[in-house]
Amino acid sequence: MRKEKDFLGDIDIPSDKYYGAATQRSLNHSFEAEEKIPREFIVAYAFVKKAAAWANHQLGALSYEKKEVISHVCDRIIAGEMWEHFPLTIWQPGSGTPTHMNVNEVIANYAGQHCGVKLHPLDDVNLSQSTNDTFPCAMHLALYQTMTDRLLPIMGELEKIVFEKEREFCDTMTIGRTHMMDAVPMTYGDMFSGYRYQISFAKKNLKYALNNLLAIPFGGTAIGTKIGAPLNFGLIATRFLSEFTSIPFTVSENLFHAISFHDTLVLLSGGFRLLALALHKMASDFILLSSGPKAGFNEMILPAVEPGSSIMPAKVNPGQCEMMKMIVQRVISNDEQLIRALMDSPLQLHVYKPLLIHSLFNSLFLLSNGGKIFAETCIRGITVNKQQLQKNIEHCHMSISAISARIGYDRAACIVQKAREENISLEDAAALLKLFSKEEFQKLLPS
């Protein structure tokens, strides 16, 4: 152990850890939990610290040597090193100050031990910054990078696989249903085109939300006042952050708003919800259409990926669909939790930021990983039971809807009712009612 001292007094810290007194105090007054601050977020914070160091140096507030050392340590964090030195969970004071102090301390202590340069975690690493402005910057960066690297490519692949099914089934006729009752004929391709458009709509909204993440409150420091920062620090730091990440960030138009309330995250969570609903729609429909195989719809055949029962031999369940629906339940809950958290946003600072990060990253990872597995192990392998589909079409009477405007609704209804009562075809029913001969009726129906 080693001793460090801050304004609260002396504290013992493990000698093999780079974090300092603030992090240790947070650990001492918290509990062990699985919900750690995401690594992607720590990487994003390292980018923010590097950009701040470069801006401070350009403005004459930080020496070249200190700027270079901070950059070097940040680059090591960005490269995926030193995870064991970031031990905090999301269950911490809500502004995220413990995690921010953790990053400052690791950079400073590593520099002192391995680079021979003494850095103060606050006077040097945190120069011209506050948790109030840098934590949201790291939030936006982490979410933007993870979205573009993981979720959007998976959504593109999902859309592609659904489109392939749309083309594969473009001539496969089925009966549409409304209210779970027979409606009119359509193709399976038509059905998959609806799924594809729903995914496309969700992707469009997610891209809109993503663009809104580009505005960050860098340089706002305490509550948006810019106190303690040199003139133009935020603008210069934002430019460096854009250069280091190849992401075109801009300074938020209103720093007070950007720090006190996170509207952009509402848009992003809403985009996750739209995608979740699209996946839920498909999973729910697939479960219905594949039900049976003898006592259900038995139209769609899902890939058999695992046994479905420990007691009923050869039973196969729609497991991938059920997995997807459970994921959706969690994503919807995360969205509701985020809204509730944002509603409790008093005065000049929103203080549930770690919880926001947890909710959004949980949804992001679930949709990315779950969506990928669902697309590859379920949707891609879907086939249809053509014999059952043909049987359904032959016994469905709603095709008369195509000609009801020509023969009149009442006459069409009489024909359908007669066909149901007698369990005969529409042509035979029309002939029995002496409304049309079978030949006349067949000519009326679309080919």
C-alpha positions in Angstrom: 0.0 0.0 0.0 1.0 3.6 -0.4 -0.3 6.7 1.2 -1.8 9.7 -0.6 -3.2 12.9 0.9 -5.9 15.2 -0.3 -8.0 17.9 1.4 -9.9 15.1 3.3 -6.7 13.7 4.8 -4.5 10.6 4.3 -5.7 7.5 2.6 -4.1 4.1 1.7 -4.1 3.0 -1.9 -2.8 -0.2 -3.4 0.8 0.4 -4.6 0.2 -1.4 -7.9 -2.6 0.9 -9.0 -2.3 4.2 -10.8 -5.5 5.8 -9.5 -5.3 8.1 -6.5 -7.1 9.3 -3.4 -10.3 10.4 -5.1 -10.8 7.0 -6.8 -9.9 5.1 -3.6 -12.4 7.1 -1.6 -15.1 6.3 -4.1 -14.2 2.6 -3.9 -14.2 2.7 -0.1 -17.8 4.1 -0.1 -19.3 1.9 -2.8 -20.0 -1.7 -3.4 -18.8 -4.3 -5.9 -21.2 -4.6 -8.8 -21.1 -6.0 -12.4 -22.2 -2.7 -14.0 -18.8 -1.2 -14.6 -18.2 2.1 -16.5 -17.9 0.8 -20.1 -14.4 0.6 -21.5 -15.6 2.5 -24.6 -16.4 5.4 -22.3 -12.9 5.3 -20.7 -11.3 5.4 -24.2 -13.5 8.3 -25.1 -12.4 10.2 -22.0 -8.8 9.6 -22.9 -9.5 11.3 -26.3 -11.1 14.2 -24.4 -8.1 14.6 -22.1 -5.7 14.5 -25.0 -7.6 17.1 -26.9 -7.7 19.3 -23.8 -4.0 19.0 -23.3 -3.3 20.1 -26.9 -5.6 23.0 -26.6 -4.1 24.1 -23.3 -0.6 24.0 -24.8 -1.7 26.0 -27.9 -3.1 28.6 -25.6 0.1 28.8 -23.6 -1.4 27.3 -20.4 0.4 23.9 -20.5 4.1 23.2 -21.3 5.1 21.1 -24.3 6.5 18.4 -22.1 3.4 18.0 -20.1 1.2 18.0 -23.2 3.3 15.3 -24.8 3.3 13.1 -21.6 -0.5 13.5 -21.3 -0.9 12.5 -24.9 1.4 9.5 -24.5 -0.6 8.1 -21.5 -3.9 8.8 -23.2 -2.7 6.9 -26.3 -1.9 3.9 -24.1 -5.4 4.0 -22.6 -6.9 4.4 -26.1 -4.9 1.4 -27.2 -6.7 -0.7 -24.6 -4.2 -0.8 -21.8 -4.5 -0.3 -18.1 -8.2 -1.5 -17.7 -7.5 -2.7 -14.1 -6.9 0.9 -13.1 -10.4 1.9 -13.9 -12.4 -0.1 -11.3 -15.5 2.1 -10.7 -19.1 1.0 -11.3 -21.9 3.2 -12.5 -23.2 3.3 -8.9 -21.4 6.5 -8.0 -22.3 10.1 -7.6 -24.4 10.9 -10.5 -22.4 13.7 -12.2 -19.7 11.2 -12.9 -17.0 13.0 -10.9 -15.4 9.8 -9.5 -14.8 8.4 -13.0 -13.5 11.8 -14.2 -11.1 11.9 -11.2 -10.1 8.3 -11.9 -9.0 9.2 -15.4 -7.1 12.3 -14.2 -5.3 10.3 -11.5 -4.3 7.4 -13.7 -2.9 9.8 -16.3 -1.0 11.8 -13.7 0.4 8.8 -11.7 1.4 6.8 -14.8 3.3 9.9 -16.1 5.1 10.3 -12.8 6.0 6.6 -12.5 6.9 5.8 -16.1 7.7 9.0 -17.9 9.6 10.9 -15.3 7.2 13.9 -15.5 5.3 15.1 -12.4 1.8 15.9 -13.3 -1.0 17.1 -11.0 -4.3 15.3 -11.7 -6.3 18.5 -11.4 -3.9 21.4 -12.1 -2.4 19.8 -15.2 -4.5 16.9 -16.5 -7.8 18.6 -15.6 -6.7 22.1 -16.6 -9.5 24.3 -18.1 -12.0 21.5 -17.6 -14.8 20.3 -15.4 -16.8 17.1 -15.0 -19.8 19.1 -16.1 -18.5 19.6 -19.6 -16.0 16.7 -20.2 -18.3 13.9 -19.1 -20.9 14.7 -21.7 -18.2 15.0 -24.3 -17.0 11.5 -23.5 -20.6 10.3 -23.5 -21.2 11.6 -27.0 -17.9 10.3 -28.3 -18.2 6.9 -26.8 -21.8 6.5 -28.2 -20.9 7.9 -31.6 -17.9 5.6 -32.0 -19.7 2.5 -30.8 -22.7 3.2 -32.9 -20.7 3.7 -36.1 -18.4 0.8 -35.4 -20.9 -1.8 -34.3 -24.6 -1.1 -34.5 -25.0 0.6 -37.9 -23.0 -2.0 -39.8 -25.0 -4.7 -38.2 -28.2 -2.9 -39.1 -27.0 -2.7 -42.7 -26.4 -6.5 -42.7 -29.8 -7.1 -41.1 -31.4 -4.9 -43.8 -29.6 -6.8 -46.5 -30.6 -10.2 -45.2 -34.3 -9.2 -44.9 -34.1 -7.8 -48.5 -32.7 -11.1 -49.7 -35.8 -12.8 -48.2 -38.0 -10.2 -49.8 -36.6 -11.2 -53.2 -36.6 -14.9 -52.5 -40.3 -14.9 -51.6 -41.5 -12.3 -54.1 -43.7 -15.0 -55.8 -44.6 -17.0 -52.7 -48.3 -16.4 -52.2 -49.9 -16.4 -48.7 -52.9 -15.1 -47.0 -52.6 -11.8 -45.1 -54.4 -11.6 -41.7 -56.0 -8.7 -39.9 -57.3 -9.2 -36.3 -55.8 -12.7 -36.7 -58.5 -13.5 -39.3 -58.1 -14.2 -43.0 -57.7 -11.0 -45.1 -56.5 -10.9 -48.7 -53.8 -12.6 -50.6 -50.3 -11.2 -50.6 -46.7 -12.5 -51.1 -44.2 -13.4 -48.4 -42.0 -10.9 -50.3 -44.6 -8.2 -49.5 -44.4 -9.1 -45.8 -40.6 -9.0 -45.7 -40.7 -5.7 -47.6 -42.6 -4.3 -44.6 -40.0 -5.6 -42.2 -37.2 -4.1 -44.3 -38.8 -0.7 -44.4 -39.3 -0.7 -40.6 -35.6 -1.4 -40.2 -34.8 1.3 -42.7 -37.0 3.8 -40.8 -35.2 2.9 -37.5 -31.8 3.3 -39.1 -32.8 6.7 -40.5 -33.9 7.9 -37.1 -30.7 6.5 -35.5 -28.5 8.4 -38.0 -30.4 11.6 -37.2 -29.8 11.0 -33.5 -26.2 10.2 -34.2 -25.7 13.6 -36.0 -27.1 15.4 -33.0 -24.3 13.8 -30.9 -21.8 15.8 -32.8 -22.6 19.0 -30.7 -20.6 18.8 -27.4 -20.2 21.3 -24.5 -16.4 21.2 -24.5 -15.1 24.3 -22.7 -18.3 24.9 -20.8 -16.5 23.9 -17.5 -18.8 24.6 -14.5 -22.5 24.5 -15.6 -21.6 26.2 -18.9 -20.0 29.4 -17.6 -16.6 28.6 -19.2 -15.1 29.7 -15.8 -11.4 28.8 -15.5 -10.8 28.2 -19.2 -8.8 30.4 -21.5 -10.7 32.3 -24.3 -11.6 30.0 -27.2 -10.5 26.9 -25.3 -13.7 25.0 -26.1 -13.5 25.7 -29.8 -9.8 24.7 -30.0 -10.2 21.6 -27.9 -13.2 20.5 -30.0 -11.1 20.9 -33.2 -8.4 18.7 -31.7 -10.9 16.1 -30.6 -12.3 16.0 -34.2 -8.8 15.7 -35.6 -7.9 12.8 -33.2 -11.1 10.9 -33.8 -12.0 11.8 -37.4 -15.4 12.8 -36.1 -16.7 16.3 -37.0 -17.6 17.6 -33.5 -18.8 21.1 -32.9 -19.3 23.2 -29.8 -22.9 23.1 -28.5 -24.9 26.3 -29.4 -26.0 26.6 -25.8 -23.6 25.2 -23.2 -26.0 25.7 -20.3 -28.6 23.5 -22.1 -26.1 20.9 -23.1 -24.9 20.4 -19.5 -28.2 20.6 -17.7 -30.3 18.4 -20.0 -29.4 15.7 -22.5 -32.1 15.9 -25.2 -29.8 14.2 -27.7 -29.7 11.1 -25.7 -33.5 11.0 -25.7 -33.3 10.9 -29.5 -30.7 8.2 -29.5 -32.7 6.0 -27.0 -35.8 6.6 -29.1 -33.9 5.3 -32.1 -32.9 2.2 -30.1 -36.6 1.8 -29.3 -37.6 1.9 -32.9 -35.1 -0.7 -33.9 -36.2 -2.9 -31.0 -39.8 -2.6 -32.1 -38.9 -3.6 -35.6 -37.1 -6.7 -34.4 -39.9 -7.5 -32.0 -42.4 -7.3 -34.9 -40.4 -9.8 -36.9 -39.8 -12.2 -34.0 -43.5 -12.1 -33.0 -44.7 -12.8 -36.5 -42.2 -15.6 -37.1 -43.4 -17.3 -33.9 -47.0 -17.2 -35.1 -46.3 -18.2 -38.7 -44.0 -21.1 -37.7 -46.3 -22.4 -34.9 -47.2 -26.1 -35.0 -46.0 -27.9 -36.9 -49.2 -29.8 -36.8 -51.5 -27.7 -34.6 -50.5 -24.2 -35.6 -50.0 -22.0 -38.7 -47.1 -24.2 -40.0 -46.4 -21.8 -42.9 -42.9 -20.7 -42.0 -40.0 -23.0 -41.2 -37.4 -21.5 -38.8 -33.9 -22.9 -38.7 -33.6 -25.6 -36.0 -30.7 -24.4 -33.9 -31.2 -26.4 -30.6 -33.5 -28.8 -28.9 -36.7 -27.3 -27.5 -37.6 -29.7 -24.7 -36.0 -32.0 -22.2 -39.0 -34.4 -22.2 -40.7 -34.0 -25.6 -38.5 -35.7 -28.2 -37.6 -33.8 -31.4 -39.4 -30.7 -30.2 -37.9 -27.5 -31.6 -38.9 -24.1 -30.4 -38.6 -20.6 -31.9 -35.7 -19.9 -29.5 -34.0 -17.2 -31.5 -37.2 -15.2 -31.7 -37.8 -15.6 -28.0 -34.2 -14.4 -27.3 -34.9 -11.4 -29.5 -38.1 -10.5 -27.7 -36.4 -10.7 -24.3 -33.8 -8.3 -25.6 -36.5 -5.9 -26.8 -38.1 -6.0 -23.4 -34.8 -4.9 -21.8 -34.2 -2.2 -24.5 -37.7 -0.7 -23.9 -37.0 -0.8 -20.1 -33.7 1.0 -20.7 -35.5 3.7 -22.7 -38.2 4.2 -20.0 -35.4 4.3 -17.3 -33.6 7.0 -19.3 -36.7 9.1 -19.6 -37.3 8.8 -15.9 -33.8 9.8 -15.1 -33.9 12.8 -17.3 -37.1 14.0 -15.8 -35.2 14.3 -12.5 -32.8 16.9 -13.8 -32.7 19.8 -11.2 -31.4 23.2 -12.1 -28.0 23.5 -13.9 -26.7 19.9 -13.9 -28.1 16.5 -14.7 -26.8 14.2 -12.1 -27.6 10.7 -13.3 -25.0 10.6 -16.1 -23.5 7.2 -15.3 -26.9 5.6 -15.3 -27.6 7.2 -18.7 -24.4 5.7 -20.0 -25.3 2.3 -18.6 -28.8 2.3 -20.1 -27.7 3.4 -23.5 -24.7 1.1 -23.8 -26.7 -1.8 -22.5 -29.3 -1.2 -25.3 -26.5 -0.7 -27.9 -24.7 -3.9 -27.1 -27.9 -6.0 -26.8 -29.2 -4.7 -30.2 -25.8 -5.1 -31.8 -25.1 -8.6 -30.6 -28.7 -9.8 -30.6 -29.6 -8.3 -33.9 -26.5 -10.0 -35.5 -27.4 -13.4 -34.1 -31.1 -13.1 -35.0 -30.3 -12.1 -38.6 -27.6 -14.8 -39.1 -29.1 -17.8 -37.3 -32.8 -17.1 -37.8 -33.8 -14.8 -40.6 -31.2 -16.0 -43.1 -32.3 -19.6 -42.9 -36.1 -19.1 -43.1 -38.0 -21.3 -45.5 -41.7 -21.8 -46.2 -44.1 -24.7 -46.2 -45.4 -24.3 -49.8 -47.9 -27.1 -49.4 -49.5 -25.4 -46.4 -49.5 -22.1 -48.1 -51.2 -23.5 -51.2 -53.8 -25.2 -49.0 -54.5 -21.9 -47.2 -55.0 -20.0 -50.4 -57.3 -22.6 -51.8 -59.5 -22.4 -48.7 -59.5 -18.7 -48.2 -62.5 -16.7 -49.4 -61.1 -13.2 -49.0 -59.8 -13.1 -52.6 -63.3 -11.9 -53.4 -62.3 -8.5 -52.0 -60.6 -7.9 -55.4 -64.0 -7.9 -57.2 -66.4 -6.7 -54.4 -66.5 -3.2 -55.8 -67.6 -4.6 -59.2 -70.2 -7.0 -58.0 -71.3 -5.1 -54.9 -70.4 -5.7 -51.2 -73.7 -7.4 -50.4 -73.6 -9.9 -53.2 -69.9 -10.6 -52.4 -70.7 -11.1 -48.7 -73.5 -13.6 -49.6 -71.2 -15.6 -51.7 -68.5 -15.8 -49.0 -71.1 -16.7 -46.3 -72.5 -19.5 -48.6 -69.0 -20.8 -49.3 -68.3 -21.0 -45.5 -71.5 -22.6 -44.6 -71.2 -25.3 -47.3 -67.4 -25.6 -47.2 -67.2 -25.1 -50.9 -65.4 -22.8 -53.3 -66.4 -19.2 -54.1 -67.3 -20.3 -57.7 -69.6 -23.0 -56.5 -71.2 -20.7 -53.9 -71.9 -18.1 -56.6 -73.4 -20.8 -58.8 -75.6 -22.2 -56.0 -76.9 -18.7 -55.2 -77.6 -18.3 -59.0 -75.6 -15.0 -59.0 -73.0 -16.2 -61.5 -72.1 -19.3 -63.3 -68.8 -20.8 -62.3 -67.3 -19.7 -65.6 -68.5 -16.2 -65.2 -67.2 -15.9 -61.7 -63.8 -17.3 -62.6 -63.4 -14.6 -65.3 -64.2 -11.9 -62.7 -61.4 -13.1 -60.3 -57.9 -11.7 -61.0 -55.5 -14.2 -62.6 
